Amino acid sequence: MSDLKNILTDLKNKKYAPIYFLHGDEPFFIDQISDYIEDNVLDESEKGFNQMVLYGKDVKVEEIVEAAKRFPMMAEYQVIIIKEAQHLASKMAQMESYMANPSSSTILVFNYKYKKPDGRTKVFKNIKKNGLVFESKPIYDDRMPAWITSHLKDRGYSIDPKATQMLVEFIGNDLSRVSNELDKLTIVHKKELPITPQVIEENIGFSKDFNNFELRKAIGSRDTVKVHRIINYFAENPKDNPIVLTTAQLHSFFVQLLKVHGLNDRSPKNVARAVGINPFFVNELMVAVRNYPMKYCSRAIKLILEMDVKSKGVGAHQLSQADLLKETMVKIMAA
């Protein structure tokens, strides 16, 4: 996210563009830039006359252009933020003239979420030439641990790799929710101490001992007793441990094992890079590789896919999700 960091750095240094066109499928980064502009470009005494928030559903293009051409009152800039700007997609061409020659004293921000603009149009080319265009892309699950670590590091905190994995497992790549949970942690936790799994459990409510990450680890080490303890915990807490999430995690686990089996170079660094995990977890993964030869990994994936189909009501003979999981684990670990 170097583009994001560069934009925020320029904003903090009061280097402003006349147009910010923020688009993409990840709303978190769009909001991060837009909120910074809304909160920091003007001081409170200037905002009353020089800052407005409009909505694409309600505003007319002529109103945006007319407002953008006005001069600020007793301030160096005026700020106009268009939220839900994707609703203006069919009308953007009407702003072509303004985008070709935007006012240097206006900061015009478009929050254009979940939609891709047509880059071939003249109005978009004018925006790109005279303003700043930022595409906000989602961060996929395999990149989330690095994002969480970096996000906390920027704020002076550190986090244990296992704690990071817990957050990814339970929240996924919902950046807004992850950020909110991290905000809670930074309020209650001391900067000089790393955020551990215990801290996650005490402050967010995820069990550090009974979760999909620990289930994968127990399967990998063939710890039958622990596997059944975790499954029983899942059965008692089904809302917090949906089988669809467990299925995805187990499928990913055995796919990772297959990738390692296909490597000639199994050095920790190469394994971590090839599989997309923190080097901290390579030893655990290699234990599982030794316990599950390639043909057994393929068989396990087949069993997990069968469990997924049954969990959706196809040929399950009304088995509970816990019983389905137990049945599948017995078959996998009997290999």
C-alpha positions as CSV (number, residue, x, y, z in Angstrom):
1,M,0.0,0.0,0.0
2,S,2.8,2.4,-0.8
3,D,0.4,4.6,-2.8
4,L,-1.8,5.0,0.3
5,K,1.1,5.9,2.5
6,N,2.4,8.4,0.0
7,I,-1.0,10.1,-0.2
8,L,-1.4,10.3,3.6
9,T,2.2,11.6,3.9
10,D,1.5,14.3,1.4
11,L,-1.7,15.2,3.1
12,K,0.1,15.5,6.5
13,N,2.6,17.7,4.8
14,K,-0.2,19.9,3.4
15,K,0.5,18.9,-0.2
16,Y,-3.0,18.8,-1.7
17,A,-4.4,17.8,-5.1
18,P,-7.4,19.7,-6.5
19,I,-9.2,16.4,-7.2
20,Y,-9.1,13.1,-5.3
21,F,-10.9,10.3,-7.1
22,L,-10.9,7.3,-4.7
23,H,-12.4,4.1,-6.1
24,G,-12.3,0.4,-5.6
25,D,-13.7,-2.6,-3.8
26,E,-12.1,-2.0,-0.4
27,P,-14.0,0.9,1.4
28,F,-11.5,1.0,4.3
29,F,-8.7,2.8,2.4
30,I,-11.1,5.1,0.6
31,D,-12.5,6.2,4.0
32,Q,-9.1,6.5,5.5
33,I,-8.0,9.1,2.9
34,S,-11.4,10.9,2.7
35,D,-11.8,11.0,6.5
36,Y,-8.3,12.5,6.9
37,I,-9.1,15.2,4.4
38,E,-12.4,15.9,6.1
39,D,-10.9,16.0,9.6
40,N,-7.6,17.8,9.0
41,V,-7.4,20.1,6.0
42,L,-9.5,22.8,7.5
43,D,-9.6,23.9,11.2
44,E,-12.9,24.0,13.0
45,S,-13.3,27.8,12.4
46,E,-12.9,27.3,8.7
47,K,-15.2,24.3,8.2
48,G,-18.5,26.1,8.6
49,F,-18.2,28.1,5.4
50,N,-15.7,26.0,3.5
51,Q,-16.5,22.4,3.9
52,M,-19.4,20.4,2.6
53,V,-20.3,16.7,2.3
54,L,-22.7,15.8,-0.6
55,Y,-24.1,12.4,-1.6
56,G,-24.1,11.1,-5.1
57,K,-27.7,9.8,-4.8
58,D,-29.0,13.3,-4.1
59,V,-26.8,15.9,-5.6
60,K,-26.9,17.2,-9.2
61,V,-23.7,17.5,-11.2
62,E,-24.3,21.2,-11.8
63,E,-24.4,21.8,-8.0
64,I,-21.0,20.1,-7.6
65,V,-19.4,22.1,-10.4
66,E,-20.9,25.4,-9.1
67,A,-19.7,24.7,-5.6
68,A,-16.3,23.7,-6.8
69,K,-15.8,27.0,-8.7
70,R,-16.5,29.1,-5.6
71,F,-13.7,30.7,-3.7
72,P,-13.1,29.8,-0.1
73,M,-14.2,32.3,2.6
74,M,-11.4,33.4,5.0
75,A,-9.5,30.2,4.3
76,E,-6.9,29.0,1.8
77,Y,-9.0,26.0,0.6
78,Q,-12.5,24.8,0.5
79,V,-13.2,21.0,0.8
80,I,-16.1,19.3,-1.0
81,I,-16.5,15.5,-0.4
82,I,-18.9,13.5,-2.6
83,K,-19.9,10.3,-0.8
84,E,-21.5,7.4,-2.7
85,A,-20.1,9.0,-5.8
86,Q,-20.6,5.8,-7.8
87,H,-24.2,6.9,-8.3
88,L,-22.9,9.7,-10.5
89,A,-21.2,7.2,-12.9
90,S,-23.6,8.0,-15.8
91,K,-23.2,11.8,-15.2
92,M,-19.4,12.1,-14.8
93,A,-19.0,13.3,-18.4
94,Q,-20.9,16.5,-17.5
95,M,-17.9,17.5,-15.3
96,E,-15.4,17.1,-18.1
97,S,-14.8,20.9,-18.5
98,Y,-14.2,21.4,-14.7
99,M,-11.9,18.4,-14.5
100,A,-9.8,19.9,-17.4
101,N,-9.3,23.1,-15.4
102,P,-10.0,22.5,-11.7
103,S,-9.8,25.3,-9.1
104,S,-6.6,25.3,-7.2
105,S,-8.4,26.5,-4.1
106,T,-10.9,23.6,-4.0
107,I,-10.2,20.1,-2.8
108,L,-12.8,17.9,-4.5
109,V,-13.0,14.3,-3.2
110,F,-15.0,11.5,-4.8
111,N,-15.7,8.4,-2.8
112,Y,-16.5,6.0,-5.7
113,K,-16.9,2.7,-3.9
114,Y,-17.5,-0.8,-5.3
115,K,-17.3,0.3,-8.9
116,K,-14.6,0.8,-11.5
117,P,-14.7,4.0,-13.6
118,D,-14.3,3.9,-17.3
119,G,-10.7,5.0,-17.8
120,R,-11.2,5.6,-21.5
121,T,-13.4,8.6,-21.0
122,K,-12.1,12.1,-21.4
123,V,-13.4,13.2,-18.0
124,F,-11.5,10.4,-16.3
125,K,-8.3,11.2,-18.3
126,N,-8.7,14.8,-17.1
127,I,-9.1,13.7,-13.5
128,K,-5.9,11.6,-13.8
129,K,-4.0,14.4,-15.5
130,N,-5.0,17.2,-13.0
131,G,-5.8,15.3,-9.8
132,L,-5.1,12.1,-8.0
133,V,-6.6,8.7,-8.7
134,F,-6.4,6.0,-6.1
135,E,-7.7,2.4,-6.5
136,S,-8.5,0.7,-3.2
137,K,-7.9,-3.0,-3.6
138,P,-8.9,-5.7,-1.1
139,I,-6.2,-7.4,1.0
140,Y,-6.6,-11.1,0.7
141,D,-6.4,-13.4,3.7
142,D,-2.8,-14.5,3.1
143,R,-1.7,-10.9,3.2
144,M,-3.7,-10.0,6.3
145,P,-1.1,-11.0,8.9
146,A,1.5,-8.6,7.4
147,W,-1.1,-5.8,7.2
148,I,-2.1,-6.3,10.8
149,T,1.6,-6.3,11.9
150,S,2.3,-3.2,9.9
151,H,-0.8,-1.4,11.0
152,L,0.1,-1.9,14.7
153,K,3.8,-1.1,14.1
154,D,2.8,2.3,12.7
155,R,1.1,3.0,16.0
156,G,4.0,1.7,18.1
157,Y,2.7,-1.8,19.0
158,S,3.9,-5.3,18.2
159,I,1.9,-8.5,18.0
160,D,2.7,-12.2,18.4
161,P,2.4,-14.2,15.1
162,K,-0.1,-16.6,16.6
163,A,-2.2,-13.7,17.9
164,T,-2.2,-12.2,14.3
165,Q,-3.3,-15.6,12.9
166,M,-6.2,-15.7,15.4
167,L,-7.5,-12.3,14.2
168,V,-7.3,-13.4,10.6
169,E,-9.1,-16.6,11.3
170,F,-12.0,-15.1,13.2
171,I,-12.4,-11.8,11.3
172,G,-10.9,-12.6,7.8
173,N,-10.1,-9.6,5.6
174,D,-12.8,-7.2,6.8
175,L,-10.4,-4.3,7.4
176,S,-12.9,-2.1,9.1
177,R,-13.7,-4.7,11.7
178,V,-10.1,-5.7,12.1
179,S,-9.1,-2.0,12.6
180,N,-11.9,-1.6,15.2
181,E,-10.7,-4.6,17.2
182,L,-7.1,-3.3,17.0
183,D,-8.3,0.1,18.2
184,K,-9.8,-1.6,21.3
185,L,-6.5,-3.4,22.0
186,T,-4.4,-0.3,21.7
187,I,-6.6,1.4,24.3
188,V,-6.2,-1.3,27.0
189,H,-2.7,-2.7,26.1
190,K,0.7,-1.2,26.9
191,K,2.9,-0.4,24.0
192,E,6.0,-2.0,25.4
193,L,4.4,-5.4,25.6
194,P,3.5,-7.5,22.5
195,I,-0.1,-8.4,21.9
196,T,-0.4,-12.1,22.6
197,P,-3.1,-14.8,22.1
198,Q,-4.1,-14.4,25.7
199,V,-4.6,-10.6,25.2
200,I,-6.8,-11.4,22.2
201,E,-8.8,-13.9,24.2
202,E,-9.3,-11.6,27.2
203,N,-10.2,-8.5,25.2
204,I,-11.9,-9.7,22.0
205,G,-13.3,-13.0,23.1
206,F,-11.6,-15.5,20.7
207,S,-10.4,-18.7,22.5
208,K,-6.7,-19.1,22.2
209,D,-6.9,-22.8,22.7
210,F,-10.0,-23.8,20.8
211,N,-10.0,-22.4,17.3
212,N,-9.4,-23.5,13.7
213,F,-5.7,-22.6,13.9
214,E,-5.2,-24.9,16.9
215,L,-7.3,-27.6,15.1
216,R,-5.0,-27.5,12.1
217,K,-2.0,-27.7,14.4
218,A,-3.5,-30.7,16.3
219,I,-4.3,-32.5,13.1
220,G,-0.9,-31.8,11.7
221,S,0.8,-33.4,14.8
222,R,-1.8,-36.2,14.9
223,D,-2.9,-35.2,18.4
224,T,-6.2,-37.1,18.4
225,V,-7.2,-36.1,21.9
226,K,-6.8,-32.4,21.2
227,V,-8.6,-32.6,17.9
228,H,-11.7,-34.1,19.6
229,R,-11.6,-31.5,22.4
230,I,-11.6,-28.7,19.9
231,I,-14.4,-30.3,17.9
232,N,-16.5,-30.7,21.1
233,Y,-15.9,-27.0,21.9
234,F,-17.0,-26.1,18.4
235,A,-20.2,-28.2,18.9
236,E,-20.9,-26.3,22.1
237,N,-20.3,-22.9,20.4
238,P,-21.6,-23.3,16.9
239,K,-22.3,-19.7,16.2
240,D,-18.7,-18.7,16.9
241,N,-17.3,-21.6,15.0
242,P,-19.3,-22.2,11.8
243,I,-18.4,-25.3,9.9
244,V,-18.1,-23.4,6.7
245,L,-15.1,-21.5,8.1
246,T,-13.6,-24.7,9.5
247,T,-14.0,-26.4,6.1
248,A,-12.2,-23.5,4.4
249,Q,-9.4,-23.5,6.9
250,L,-8.8,-27.3,6.7
251,H,-8.9,-27.2,2.9
252,S,-6.3,-24.4,2.9
253,F,-4.2,-26.4,5.3
254,F,-3.9,-29.5,3.2
255,V,-3.4,-27.5,0.0
256,Q,-0.4,-25.9,1.8
257,L,0.9,-29.3,2.6
258,L,0.6,-30.3,-1.0
259,K,2.6,-27.2,-2.1
260,V,5.4,-28.1,0.4
261,H,5.5,-31.7,-1.0
262,G,6.1,-30.2,-4.4
263,L,9.1,-28.2,-3.3
264,N,12.7,-29.2,-3.9
265,D,14.0,-26.5,-1.6
266,R,12.4,-26.9,1.8
267,S,14.4,-24.4,3.6
268,P,12.2,-22.4,6.1
269,K,12.5,-19.2,4.1
270,N,11.5,-20.8,0.8
271,V,8.6,-22.8,2.4
272,A,7.3,-19.6,4.1
273,R,7.4,-17.7,0.7
274,A,5.9,-20.6,-1.3
275,V,3.0,-21.2,1.0
276,G,2.5,-17.6,2.1
277,I,2.9,-18.0,5.8
278,N,4.9,-16.4,8.6
279,P,8.3,-18.2,9.0
280,F,7.3,-18.6,12.7
281,F,4.8,-21.4,11.6
282,V,7.1,-23.3,9.2
283,N,8.2,-25.9,11.9
284,E,4.6,-26.8,12.7
285,L,3.8,-27.1,9.0
286,M,6.8,-29.4,8.4
287,V,5.6,-31.7,11.2
288,A,2.4,-32.1,9.3
289,V,4.2,-32.7,6.0
290,R,6.1,-35.6,7.7
291,N,2.8,-37.0,9.1
292,Y,0.8,-36.7,5.8
293,P,2.5,-37.9,2.6
294,M,1.3,-36.4,-0.6
295,K,-1.3,-39.1,-1.4
296,Y,-2.9,-38.7,2.0
297,C,-3.1,-34.9,1.6
298,S,-5.0,-35.5,-1.7
299,R,-7.3,-37.9,0.1
300,A,-7.8,-35.5,3.0
301,I,-8.8,-32.7,0.5
302,K,-11.4,-35.1,-1.0
303,L,-12.8,-35.9,2.4
304,I,-13.0,-32.2,3.3
305,L,-14.9,-31.4,0.1
306,E,-17.3,-34.3,0.8
307,M,-17.9,-32.9,4.3
308,D,-18.6,-29.5,2.7
309,V,-21.2,-31.0,0.4
310,K,-22.8,-32.9,3.3
311,S,-22.8,-29.8,5.6
312,K,-25.1,-28.2,3.0
313,G,-27.6,-31.0,3.3
314,V,-26.6,-33.3,0.4
315,G,-26.5,-36.9,1.5
316,A,-25.7,-36.1,5.1
317,H,-28.5,-38.3,6.6
318,Q,-29.3,-35.5,9.0
319,L,-25.9,-35.7,10.7
320,S,-25.1,-32.7,12.9
321,Q,-22.2,-30.4,11.9
322,A,-20.2,-31.6,14.9
323,D,-20.7,-35.3,13.9
324,L,-19.8,-34.5,10.3
325,L,-16.6,-32.9,11.5
326,K,-15.8,-35.8,13.8
327,E,-16.5,-38.3,11.1
328,T,-14.2,-36.5,8.7
329,M,-11.4,-36.1,11.2
330,V,-11.4,-39.8,12.1
331,K,-11.1,-40.7,8.4
332,I,-8.3,-38.2,7.8
333,M,-6.3,-39.1,10.9
334,A,-6.8,-42.9,10.2
335,A,-4.7,-42.5,7.1
